[in-house]
């Protein structure tokens, strides 16, 4: 079948809903692996690599997008879902389970050459960028209208496209031009980061936790018995209302191979089940043909600056704050942190520091970082938490004179 009807209908996902367990099967959009076992995480990375293929010689203007509900069997969908699924699966050579999952998410298929490929949620950002369109209105359109808009834009697009097909779906639709997307395999990022960390500290680092989805990877490496001078001086001599005896150093690796995030390394302090960022992340964007040697150089640079990063962070303990509750609130507002979580963190901080009690910018920052604990507690995903982490980290560069203000302030 080479053409599909583009019927004006309501969004397909609300009319054809299936109960599919999407947490343990890599074929489905909601697949996620969260583990504290390195072997399990490596298995997940290998599964991703084994089920991924890249194709970079696709002419962008030759691609075509279809809404599933726009096909000729639409009336049969409404009348008899099981029979439709079998017919659809056979016609387009797509397993029924993947049809179900796609219906529950994007509702779109991509035609490349003579192949019809279901579109994964992770591909939407890159596909819109390839079509050179954006805006909130696109999210509100019926799927059939969105497919029409995409096709109008793809038809006049120039250049080549790099397609990532993973576990039966189009997972990314990226630029393949001379200054387009640079592939940084996640299993290689993992191995390189671990190797560089162990070289830096001359010891084995511990695998703290890993989370992997179709959109995002986040890994925590913990450094036991860190011997860095700046770390031990911070731990032993920085005055704080918090007990830092159980403090340890960690390095977080983040990345995405679908055009959502750069390959990132950032230092953190860990204390029992809580943590806080101590400096800006080093990022290597997937654009401009960056490769694994570039990532290795970035990792070496970040680790070489670690002492200075810790020393700069410790300087916060020398900044006295006379209006701690106001400074706490104004810092959260300026960093655009979630109001509900910020309010909860301030309430806890208020139990330790009175409104008129002099404290330090360091302790206020640690109090604000409690927001990350609450975000994890509330079940936010790694991508959402990463955005909050980045906003919390912005506070490190704030001018505290502009936050340490008297008077009444509100959220």
Secondary structure, 3 states (H helix, E strand, C coil): CCCCCCCCCCCHHHHCCCCCCCCCCCCCCCCEEEECCHHHHHHHHHHHHHCEEEEEEEEHHHCEEEEHHHCCCHHHHHHCHHHHHHHHHHHHCCCHHHHHHHHCCCCEEEEECCEEEEECHHHHHHHHHHCCCCCCHHHHCCHHHHHHHHHHHHHCCCCEEEEEEECCEEEEEEECCCCCECCCCHHHHHHHHHHHHHHHHCCCCEEEEEEEECCCEEEEEEECCCCCHHHHHHHHHCCCCCCCCCEEEEEEEEECCCCCCCEEEEEEEEECCEEEECCCCEEECCECCCCHHHHHHHHHHHHHCHHHHHHHHHHHHHCEECCHHHHHHHHHHHCCCCHHHHHHHHHHHHCCCCCCCCEEHHHHHHHHCHHHHHHHHCCCCHHHHHHHHHHHHHHHHCCHHHCCCCCCCCC
